[in-house]
Amino acid sequence: MSEPRKRRPAPAGTGNGAHEQGQALTRDYIPERARDASLTKAGRVLRALVQCERLTRLDAWRRHGDSCLPSTIAGLQHTYGINIARRLERVEGRFSAAHVARYWIAPCERQDALSAFAVELVKAGAYRTVAEALEALGAADG
């Protein structure tokens, strides 16, 4: 039996919104306290979206441990009132093709997503107030 091929992530400037913001978005983009926070599943997905990841349910399962991404996205939209963009894609599977949704944060929704992520960071105990978390994220964003 052969070893499964490991997939390398796409470079920071390819299709993750970095060109729209004029910055290279990497893991270092998020402050260390926010990266190391013990976030909920919704918080981990929101962090990934704020870092300009574009997720399918398979990506979310592999990278963030979320086995029901569409429900998590719906919960984030309902709780925080942010609009999360989506597009259906055809993905080749083991036996046949399937259609899955790919989710991301549009640049116009970025500030609302950062505010929601700040709330998640306070819930996780990484910061004491939302304003403190927003300041830290704003310094990283800036």
Beta strands, then each sheet from edge to edge (+ up, - down):
strand 1: 85-92
strand 2: 97-104
sheet 1: 1+ 2-
end
